[in-house]
Amino acid sequence: MIKVIGTIITAAALLVGCGEKPAETTTTAIEAVKPIDINMSLVFTQNELLTQELIKATDKIRERTDGGINIKVYPGGQLPVYKDNLEQVVNGADWIAVEDLSYLGDYVPDFAALAGPMLYNSYDEYLAMMDTKLVADLTAQVEAKGIKVLNADYMFGFRHMITNKEIKNSADMAGMRIRVPGSQLFISTLASMGAAPASLPFPETYAGVQQGVVDGLEGSILTMYSTKMYEVAKNMSLTKHFLGTVGLYISPTLWDKFTPEQQQIVNEEFAAGAISNTKELVKLDAEYTQKLEELGVKFNEVDSAEFSKLTADVYNQFPEWSSDIRSKIGAELETIRAAK
């Protein structure tokens, strides 16, 4: 046994003498990939469904990449949101922006039309639209402008009027100051419906309604419940003027820093998160409606035909949009509805 050990020691010494390194000091065949820290910015509050689903998805990404892709979620407008959010992406920051599709219209104008008023009758219709060639072409165009769309299947419900006054038609909305995001599409739509749109940061909206700075806001059932807007506004008029959706956007330059395996993991987890979000959204729509009613909120139907007619002209108010974009979207929706 002593002889064998001596032989091994002698062989190791010869290897070192010949320039060979002991096994424990050699570099590994696969170099460690440097972790990438990424900020994800969104206006939604911490306790809203969409925020929670994104936190779960990013946690899974961190776990599956062994910390290689570390996405930190900043809800509630802690970091730049809206147009400033997208600018971070375009400038190549280590950043993921979570915003409405309309903000992509600043780069590819026709993209904003997909978030236009009175388009979708159901969540399934919107999801089917995201799988069309029309959307694939627009997605390619916006990527060429420095924005990669990771996923656009996240929804937070149809948007309605949240006020202290029952609204049934445009006459009821005349002169009402309704809070809207700083998007021309929202401003034009609410104006066409008879309101006086007022752009106001969302974190200031609760106090704005409470103090009478605005007469109300437009938003989803989930938003009304999760942000406790029911404390200052007791009526929801079911206009369904917009379907609340967001996309997840990243710089192509940052995306190219991921390994192919990391890219696959990110795509898989955000897709799984969107599916989970939709499932929970359907359930919470019904659950929160009941809870809001118990809290004293009144729901009422509206003259949808009138509002549809009034908002149709919105598609003519953006000269940068293709003149036939509304008809193209309509044709896709007809195909989707016929396939049901």
C-alpha positions in Angstrom: 0.0 0.0 0.0 2.9 2.4 0.9 4.4 1.7 -2.5 1.2 2.4 -4.4 0.8 5.8 -2.6 4.4 6.6 -3.3 3.8 5.9 -7.0 0.8 8.2 -7.1 2.7 11.0 -5.4 5.6 10.6 -7.8 3.2 10.7 -10.8 1.5 13.8 -9.6 4.8 15.5 -9.1 5.8 14.7 -12.7 2.6 16.1 -14.0 3.2 19.4 -12.2 6.8 19.4 -13.4 5.6 19.1 -17.0 3.4 22.1 -16.6 0.2 20.2 -15.8 -2.0 21.7 -13.0 -3.6 19.6 -10.3 -7.3 18.9 -11.1 -8.5 21.2 -8.3 -6.9 24.3 -9.8 -8.0 23.8 -13.4 -10.8 26.1 -14.7 -14.2 24.5 -15.3 -15.2 23.7 -18.9 -18.2 26.0 -18.6 -17.5 29.5 -17.4 -19.9 30.9 -14.9 -22.3 33.3 -16.5 -22.3 36.7 -14.8 -25.7 37.4 -13.1 -27.8 40.1 -14.8 -29.8 42.4 -12.4 -32.9 43.8 -14.1 -35.5 46.4 -12.9 -39.1 45.7 -13.8 -41.3 48.8 -13.5 -45.1 49.0 -13.4 -47.8 51.3 -12.1 -49.9 48.5 -10.6 -49.8 48.3 -6.8 -48.2 45.6 -4.8 -51.5 43.7 -3.9 -53.0 43.7 -7.4 -53.3 40.4 -9.2 -51.1 41.4 -12.2 -48.2 42.4 -9.8 -48.5 39.2 -7.8 -48.4 37.1 -11.0 -45.3 38.9 -12.2 -43.6 38.5 -8.9 -44.3 34.7 -9.0 -43.0 34.5 -12.6 -39.8 36.5 -11.9 -39.2 34.3 -8.8 -39.4 31.2 -10.9 -37.0 32.8 -13.5 -34.5 33.6 -10.7 -34.8 30.0 -9.4 -34.5 28.2 -12.7 -31.5 30.3 -13.8 -29.8 29.9 -10.5 -29.8 33.6 -10.0 -28.4 34.3 -13.5 -31.5 36.4 -14.4 -32.5 38.5 -11.3 -35.6 40.6 -12.1 -36.6 42.9 -9.3 -40.3 44.0 -9.5 -41.0 47.7 -8.6 -44.8 48.2 -8.4 -46.8 51.3 -7.7 -44.8 53.7 -9.9 -41.7 53.6 -7.7 -39.6 53.8 -10.9 -40.4 55.6 -14.1 -43.7 54.5 -15.7 -45.7 55.2 -18.9 -43.6 56.9 -21.6 -40.5 57.2 -19.4 -40.7 53.4 -18.7 -40.5 52.6 -22.5 -37.6 55.1 -22.9 -35.5 53.1 -20.4 -36.0 50.1 -22.7 -35.2 51.9 -25.9 -32.1 53.4 -24.3 -30.8 49.8 -23.6 -31.1 49.8 -19.8 -31.2 46.6 -17.8 -35.0 47.1 -17.6 -38.3 45.5 -18.3 -41.2 47.9 -18.8 -44.8 46.8 -18.1 -47.2 49.1 -20.0 -50.3 49.3 -22.0 -49.9 48.5 -25.7 -50.9 52.0 -26.6 -47.4 53.3 -25.5 -45.8 51.2 -28.3 -47.7 53.5 -30.6 -45.0 56.2 -30.0 -42.7 53.9 -32.0 -45.0 51.9 -34.3 -48.2 53.9 -34.5 -50.5 51.1 -35.6 -49.7 49.2 -32.4 -51.7 51.7 -30.4 -54.9 50.8 -32.4 -54.8 47.3 -30.9 -55.6 49.0 -27.6 -58.3 51.1 -29.1 -61.8 51.5 -27.7 -64.7 49.1 -28.0 -62.8 46.3 -29.8 -63.0 43.1 -27.7 -66.0 41.3 -26.4 -64.1 38.8 -24.3 -60.6 37.9 -22.9 -60.4 35.0 -25.4 -60.8 37.4 -28.4 -57.9 39.5 -27.2 -55.6 36.5 -26.7 -56.5 35.2 -30.1 -55.7 38.6 -31.6 -52.2 38.5 -30.1 -51.6 35.3 -32.1 -52.4 36.8 -35.5 -50.0 37.7 -38.3 -51.1 41.3 -38.0 -49.7 41.5 -34.4 -46.6 39.4 -35.4 -45.8 42.0 -38.1 -46.2 44.9 -35.7 -44.1 43.2 -33.1 -41.3 42.8 -35.6 -41.5 46.5 -36.5 -41.3 47.6 -32.9 -38.4 45.3 -32.1 -36.5 47.1 -34.9 -37.1 50.3 -33.0 -35.5 48.9 -29.9 -38.4 47.2 -28.0 -38.7 43.5 -27.8 -42.2 42.3 -26.8 -41.6 39.5 -24.3 -45.3 38.8 -23.8 -48.5 40.8 -24.4 -51.1 38.3 -22.9 -51.4 39.9 -19.5 -54.8 41.4 -18.8 -56.4 43.1 -15.8 -60.0 43.3 -16.9 -62.4 45.5 -18.9 -62.2 49.2 -17.9 -65.4 50.9 -16.7 -66.4 54.3 -15.2 -65.8 54.6 -11.4 -67.6 57.6 -10.1 -70.2 58.6 -7.5 -72.8 59.2 -10.2 -74.6 56.6 -12.3 -73.6 56.9 -15.9 -75.9 55.4 -18.6 -75.1 57.5 -21.7 -72.9 60.4 -22.9 -75.2 63.0 -21.5 -74.6 61.7 -18.0 -70.8 62.1 -18.6 -71.0 65.7 -19.9 -68.4 67.8 -18.2 -67.3 65.2 -15.7 -63.6 65.3 -14.9 -62.4 61.7 -15.3 -58.9 60.7 -14.4 -57.0 59.0 -17.3 -53.4 57.9 -17.9 -51.2 60.3 -19.8 -52.0 58.7 -23.1 -53.6 60.5 -26.0 -55.7 57.4 -26.9 -57.3 57.5 -23.4 -57.8 61.2 -23.6 -59.4 61.1 -27.0 -61.6 58.1 -26.1 -63.0 59.7 -22.9 -63.5 63.0 -24.6 -65.5 61.3 -27.4 -67.7 59.7 -24.7 -68.6 63.1 -23.3 -66.2 63.4 -20.4 -63.5 66.0 -19.6 -60.4 63.8 -19.3 -57.9 64.8 -16.6 -54.4 63.3 -16.7 -53.3 62.5 -13.1 -50.6 60.2 -11.7 -52.4 57.1 -10.5 -50.9 57.3 -6.9 -52.6 60.7 -6.6 -56.0 59.5 -7.9 -57.5 58.2 -4.6 -57.0 61.6 -3.0 -58.0 63.4 -6.2 -61.4 61.7 -6.1 -61.8 62.2 -2.4 -61.0 65.9 -2.6 -63.1 66.5 -5.7 -60.1 67.3 -7.9 -61.6 64.8 -10.3 -65.1 63.3 -10.4 -63.9 59.8 -10.9 -61.7 57.5 -13.0 -61.9 54.7 -15.4 -60.6 51.3 -14.4 -61.3 47.6 -13.9 -63.2 45.7 -11.2 -59.9 44.4 -9.9 -58.4 47.9 -9.8 -61.4 49.3 -7.9 -61.3 46.6 -5.3 -57.5 46.2 -4.9 -56.8 50.0 -4.6 -59.8 50.6 -2.3 -61.3 53.1 -4.7 -64.7 51.9 -3.4 -64.0 54.0 -0.3 -64.3 57.3 -2.3 -66.5 56.2 -5.3 -69.6 54.1 -5.0 -70.7 53.5 -8.6 -69.3 51.5 -11.5 -70.9 52.0 -14.9 -70.1 49.0 -17.1 -68.9 50.8 -20.3 -66.2 48.3 -21.2 -64.6 51.0 -23.3 -61.2 49.5 -23.1 -59.8 46.0 -22.2 -57.1 46.6 -19.7 -53.9 44.8 -21.0 -50.2 45.2 -20.7 -47.1 44.0 -22.5 -43.7 43.2 -21.1 -41.0 45.0 -23.0 -37.2 44.6 -22.9 -34.3 45.9 -25.0 -33.1 43.5 -27.7 -29.6 44.4 -26.6 -30.2 43.2 -23.1 -32.1 40.2 -24.4 -29.1 39.1 -26.5 -27.0 39.0 -23.3 -29.1 36.1 -22.1 -28.0 32.5 -23.0 -30.4 30.6 -25.2 -31.4 28.5 -22.2 -32.1 31.7 -20.2 -34.2 33.1 -23.0 -36.3 29.9 -23.1 -36.8 30.0 -19.3 -37.9 33.7 -19.4 -40.3 33.0 -22.2 -41.8 29.9 -20.6 -42.3 31.5 -17.2 -43.8 34.7 -18.5 -46.2 32.7 -20.7 -47.1 30.5 -17.7 -47.7 33.6 -15.7 -50.0 35.1 -18.3 -52.1 31.9 -18.3 -52.3 31.9 -14.5 -53.2 35.6 -14.5 -56.1 35.0 -16.9 -57.5 32.1 -14.9 -57.4 34.1 -11.7 -58.8 37.2 -13.4 -61.9 35.4 -14.5 -62.4 34.1 -10.9 -61.7 37.4 -9.3 -64.0 39.4 -11.6 -66.9 37.5 -10.1 -65.5 37.4 -6.6 -64.7 41.1 -6.4 -68.0 42.2 -8.0 -69.8 40.4 -5.1 -67.4 42.0 -2.5 -67.9 45.4 -4.0 -71.6 45.1 -3.9 -71.4 44.1 -0.2 -69.3 47.3 0.3 -72.0 49.4 -1.1 -70.9 49.8 -4.8 -73.7 49.9 -7.3 -73.2 48.5 -10.8 -75.2 49.6 -13.8 -75.4 48.9 -17.5 -74.9 51.6 -20.1 -75.9 52.4 -23.7 -73.1 50.5 -25.3 -74.4 51.1 -28.8 -74.1 54.9 -28.3 -70.7 54.7 -26.8 -69.5 52.4 -29.6 -70.8 54.9 -32.2 -69.2 57.9 -30.4 -65.8 56.2 -30.0 -65.6 55.0 -33.6 -64.3 58.4 -34.7 -61.3 57.9 -32.3 -59.7 55.8 -35.0 -59.7 58.8 -37.4 -58.1 61.1 -34.9 -54.6 59.7 -35.3 -53.2 60.6 -38.7 -50.1 58.6 -38.0 -52.1 55.3 -38.0 -52.7 53.5 -41.2 -56.0 54.6 -42.7 -57.2 50.9 -42.8 -55.9 49.7 -39.5 -59.4 49.7 -37.9 -60.7 47.6 -40.8 -57.7 45.2 -40.5 -58.4 44.7 -36.8 -62.1 44.2 -37.5 -61.4 41.6 -40.1 -59.2 39.7 -37.7 -61.9 39.8 -35.0 -64.5 38.6 -37.5 -62.3 35.6 -38.3 -61.7 34.9 -34.6 -65.4 35.1 -33.8 -66.4 32.9 -36.8 -64.0 30.2 -35.5 -65.7 29.9 -32.2 
